Amino acid sequence: MVRAAVGDVSWPMARRAPLLRASARVRASLAVVLCLAVVACGSRDAQQAGGAKVDLAPITLPDLARVDPPVQTQIKDRYASVTKLAAAGNTPPRDLGTAYGEYGMLLHAAEYHEAARPAYLNAQALVPDDPRWPYYLAQLYRTEGNTPAAMASFRRMLELRPDDVSSLVWLGRMYLDQGEPDQAEPLFAKAQATNSQVVAAQVGLGQVALARKDYQRAVQLLEASLAVDPSAASIYSPLAQAYRGLGQTEKAESLASQWKNTELTVPDPLRQELDVVLQSGLSYELRGVRALDARDYTGAVGLFRQGLILTKPGTLLHRSLRHKLGTALALSGDVQGAIGQFEETVRDAPRDARDEPAAKASYSLGVLRAGEGRYPEAVKNLTAALRYNPNYLEARMVLGDVLRDTGRPEAALEQYAEVVRLDPRAAEARINYAVALGSLGRYADARAWLEEAVRAQPDRPELANALARILAAAPVPAVRDGKRALAIAQELAKTSSNPELGETMAMALAEVGSFGDAISIQRDVISAARQAGMDAEVRRMGETLRLYETGRPSRTPWPAESVGPAARR
């Protein structure tokens, strides 16, 4: 079962700084290139805005030596344009304000914060009803560590756009940091009411409860947040604090050990606009990713190619763009073109160092080759992916699957165990570990492993379902417990319904001798699979049905192809 996302499309999408040619610590010198009347060096002038005079701050063109040449040209051209509009004296305030703001966006995106600030302030003064300028000012101030100014700008943004989820969350977090949970709570509550899928808002409410020492409510909110987004490992820290507050020290320590500094993403269209404003490799990478998300694979290919033109070969960004180009080609049907891009990404990477694009390209090659049945090459590629990134869980999972399905279950156990060690909530790895134990005939060990997994993660029904299967259909009599298997399946059926659970229910019923009910349920599952076009599954489930029709229970908890690479294609 090869992972469906051959290009590992779930790349971390936290915003990265634009690629700079020198250290980010290089301080931009403020040199005024064009000293025109309205932006004369060190002077201020006034413009009409809504019938009132407003003072405008002088803007500057910073030293652009540390950014790519295309970005230099873009910023210089925009500076010349805004100074020309300002000098004309008759530019409508809205047009002039927008010009100032868009110049500020370029500087902000390139991390020239000091130069961006007066441009944003001018834009806000000239167009006070445009929410972009207080929002970008807030983010700029926040980056600079000017908390009072950032909070004031977020409040101004919310006056103009009261339901802006990102501003609600950011301002709520800042109130929490200031020790004011009562101010933060209504902001998080409004953000959650506006978009219930924003985990960051619910986490904020959990942190409010934690600040009030309402540990039980904090646990409820934070556990619910993890259920929505199990990958949000940063939640483990406040959750551990809440359990510690309840006196559950052992559980708190276990949770704290799972903490990782992951970002809780928030819908933020304005931030996305800022991310793509520069004519840079990073900008084209972000645009290409959006095209992938929209399934515009042809458009994504063009954007990634353009980004490669603007990016220096041998850099991390160049390799990242090339890997994503390979992904877009694969998704558009050009598999050979994709393989070429993935191989070039790996060739361009350092040999003995961590490298995320090379890890992802190696993973993609491994997935494609496993899908073609070229398993030795797939193992080689997936092993290379782990050399570039030892914590690459997806690559480790697929490597385990390939090893197990090619007759090396002992080696597969090592990979699944490492996934569980790195991510104790990785339920699929726990299940696959049990399947590998079954491949070795160690069904008693598999049962014990799954029982412990269910105790550790009672909120994961797939683990309980796996346990029910081994209790119902293990070929070792001492491992089976049909009544318990049926009780687990019936309990799961109260809250979920899917073909896999239906098969489990039929297994359990057959084991306790209720073959009529087992036949009826198995036929329903087969019908659903046939309607979904799952021909291979229909054939396999038909063989099991014939067992039930002849009064024989199943002795195969998991079909050989149900977990490994073949089913993931």
C-alpha positions, 0 to 999 in steps of 0.5 A: 500500500504505497502512500497516496501522496507520492510527493509528500504534499503535506509539506510544513507550511509554516512561513519561512523567511525569504531566501537572503544572500547574507546573514539576516543580522545584516542591518539595512542602511537607510539611504534615500535615493530619490529626494523628492518633495513629498518624501524629502530627506528627513522631512514631512508633508501633508496630504488630503485624506477624507477632507483632512490634512494628514502628516506623512512620514518620509520613506526610504529605499534600504540597501538591497544587497542581501536580496536576489536581483529580481527582488531588488528590481521589484522594490526599486521600481515600486519605490520609484512609482510611489515617490512619483505619485507622492510628488505629483501632488494631485494623486487621490488619497486612496491611490497614494495610500495603496501605493505606500502600503504595497511598497511596505508589503514588499519591504516587509516580505523581504524583512526590511521592517524598519523601512516598511513601517513608515510606508504602512503608517502612511497607508493607514493614515491615507486609507483608514478604512483598509484593514490590510494596513493595521494588520500588517503593522500589527504583524510587523510590530509583533515580529519586532517585539513591540507588544503594545503597538502590535496589540493596538494595531490588532484592535484597530484591525478588529474594529474594521473586520470584527470576525477576522480569525487570525487577528482574534487568535493573535490578540488573544495570545498576546493577552494571555502572554500579558497575564490577562485571560479574561481579555483573551477568552472572548477573542478565542471564543469568537474565533472558534464560533467563526470557524470551528475548525481552527484548533488554535482558538480551542487551544487558546480557550484551553490555555485560558482555563489553565491560567485560571487553574480550571484544570479539568476544563483545560484537559477537556479542551486540549484533548479535544484539540488533539483529537481534531489535529493529532499532529499538533504536538505543541499542545502536549505541553499545556496538556501536561501542565493541566494533568499535573494540576490534577495531580496526575504526575505520571501522565503529565510526564508522559505527555510532556515527553511528546511535546514538539515545537509545532505551529498551530496554523490559522486561516490567514489570507492577508498573511498569504498575500504578503508571502507571495508578493515578492518576485522570488523563488520562495514566492513562486514556491508558495504559489505553486503549493496553492495550485497543488492544493487547488489540484491545478497541477499544470499551473503548479508545474509552471510556477515551480519552473519559474521559481527554479529560474529565479533561484540559485542552484545548489541552495535548499530552496532550489532543491525544495522547488525541484522536489515540488516540481516533481510532485506536480509532474507526478500528479499531472501524469508525467511520472518519468518527468517526476522521477527525473526531478526527484533524482536531480534533487537528490544528486544536488543534496549534500551527502552526509547532512540532513536535507529536507528536500532530498529526504522528500525526493527520496521518499517520493522515489521509494513510493513510486518504485514500490508502486511499480513492484521494484521493491529493492530499489524502493527500500534503497530510496526509503532508507536514503530518505531516513538518512536525510531525515531520521525523523521522517515518519511517513518514510519509516512507515512505508519502509516498514510496509515494504519490508513486511510485504517482501518477507522481512517482518522482523526488519519491519518491526524495527521501523514501526517501533521507531515510529511509535517511539517518535510519535506515541499517538501513531495508531497506524504504526501500532496496528502494522506492528501487530500485523508484522507480529502476526506475519511471524506467527506471534499472535499472542504477542500481537494481542498483548501489543494491541491490548496495551495500545488500546489502553494507551489510546482509548480514543482511537477506534481503529486500535480497538477494531484491530484488537477485535479482529485478532480476538475473532480470527487469530489462527491460534485458539488460545488467542481467540475470544469471540465473545469479547471480539463481538462486544468490542465490535458492537461498542464501536458500531454505536459511534461509527460505521464503515466497511472495515468495521463491518468485516470485523463484526462479521468475523466476530459473529462467525467466531461465536457461531452466528453464521446467518448474521455474519453472512448478512453483514458480509454481503452488505460490506461486499455490496458497498465495496462493489459500488465503490469499484473496489474489485480486488476487495470484493474478490477477497471478501467473497472468499471469506463469505464462502467460508461463512456460508459453509459454516467456517469462521475466518482465520485471517485477521488481516488480509496480506494486502490490507495494510502494506504497500499494495493497498496504498497505491 
